[in-house]
C-alpha cells in the first residue's frame, strides 16, 4: 500500500511505476515541424535498440507506432512528442518482467527559429559523471545528472551546462550534443565519453561530410574550447544552436552569416 503526503494529509495512492522508482526505461523526444514528425524512423530505430539493450518488449509493432505518431503529429503545426517506454510491474531491483508500458506526451511549441536556433551561452558543470555503458547512447529515465547540470546553468545565468565525463572529457550538454570548429576540422565528443547518440548529431555529421568538411570524434578537455572559432549544440527540438560564449573561457565564438553552423543548417534534409 502506498500513500502520498499532500496538503497536510497522507492519501492512499497507486504504486509508483518502475520508471519512477528505478529509472527503468527510456524515452524519445520527437520534433513536429509543419505537421511532420522529423526523423521519425531514426527515433523508432533508437527506441528499438534501447529496448533490446534493457530487455524491454515494446507493446505494439513499430509500424503501428509510426502510423499513430504520424497521425498525432499531423494535428499540430509545431510540437514536442515525448514517448516514454518503461518496464511493467513492481518488485525490487531485479526486473520482474520484460513487458513494458508506453506513454505519449504532446506539448505544442510556439513558432521559432528552426533548424538554426537562437544563440546561447554555456557554463561547464563542475564534476564529471557520464560514463560509457551499454545503455549510455540512449535516453534513459535515469537523468539526475542532467537535471543538476540544467539547474546549475540557470543559477549561473546561462542557457545550458557542458557536461563532462567521469574522466573529465567534454561529453555533451544537459540536453544536446556538442560540436566545435577550429577552422579546419569539425570536432565532436566520442560516444565513448558516455554522451547520448543524438539523432541530429548523426545528421549533422552527415551534412558536414556532404559539405566537404573534415570531422573528428574524439576526447577533448574543456580548456581546448579556447582554441575553437565556432561552437554549436544540436538536438531535435532546438535544432542547431550557435554558442556565443562559455563562461570562464574568455572568448566569443563566431555566429551568424558565413558560419559553419549556418551552412549545416541549410544542408539538413527534412
ABEGO torsion letter per residue (X at the ends): XBBBBBGGBBBBBBBBBAAAAAGBEBBBBBBBBGGBBBGAAAAAAAAAAAAAAAGBBBABBAAAAAAAAAAAAAABABBBBBBBBBBBEBEBABBABABBBBBBBBBBBBBBBOABBBBBBBBBBBEBABBBBAAAABBBABAAAAAAAAAAAAAAGBABBBBBBAAGBBABBAABBBBBBAGABBBBBBAAAGBBBBAAAAAAAAAAAAAGBBBBBBBBBAAAAAABABBBBBBAAAEBBBBABBBGAGBBBBBEBGBAAAAAAAABBX
